[in-house]
Amino acid sequence: DAGITQSPRHKVTETGTPVTLRCHQTENHRYMYWYRQDPGHGLRLIHYSYGVKDTDKGEVSDGYSVSRSKTEDFLLTLESATSSQTSVYFCAISERTWSGTQYFGPGTRLLVL
Amino acid sequence: GESVGLHLPTLSVQEGDNSIINCAYSNSASDYFIWYKQESGKGPQFIIDIRSNMDKRQGQRVTVLLNKTVKHLSLQIAATQPGDSAVYFCAEENMEYGNKLVFGAGTILRVKS
């Protein structure tokens, strides 16, 4: 988890409310990623960023948006939370693109009631 | 408990024995593979990686073997210790997904003292 923090670490919210998760890195890595982890599934990519203001969708991007205004911060927003978005969310960073090792943050556990 | 552990295969080993964790990957054109370790309540932690031009790579107490013929990856842990108890999963750089990392669901390793 070196150099990567996520906030909040735990959150309970209600269906229909917007939620923003924050990932902060001190490694100055170019690439940042948001994943979700659910029982029976591997990590699934939501969105990723390849530079400030440069983002793209992953395989499960519906219902999520991201922003990256600074190298060190990558925000994930659930525009209107649904129960299917109850999950553990991980941020990751890497120096190089996909062939570079990704280092993960400690995760945010989100419960949508 | 950690919800990510539900429905995953489990390997139980005696402390001091060697462990072998297996992973089948999906794309014969995948070029890069990583093993991660995830302890309860934490983010995935990089263990070791290997490129497709190699069939074996060794780290500290760990060895990764790659068999491209049958699309199989294995992680060997020597002299398994209680601190090795975790979920282990592999990831492949998959060209079908734009060279993004695709993660397996994982295997639970339990070390008996």
Interface residues (C-beta under 8 A of the other chain):
Chain A: D1 I4 Q37 D38 P39 G40 H41 G42 L43 R44 L45 Y48 G58 E59 V88 F90 T97 W98 S99 T101 Q102 Y103 F104 G105 P106 G107
Chain B: S3 V4 G5 L6 H7 L8 D31 Y32 I34 Y36 G41 K42 G43 P44 Q45 F46 D49 F89 A91 E93 Y97 N99 K100 L101 V102 F103 G104 A105 G106
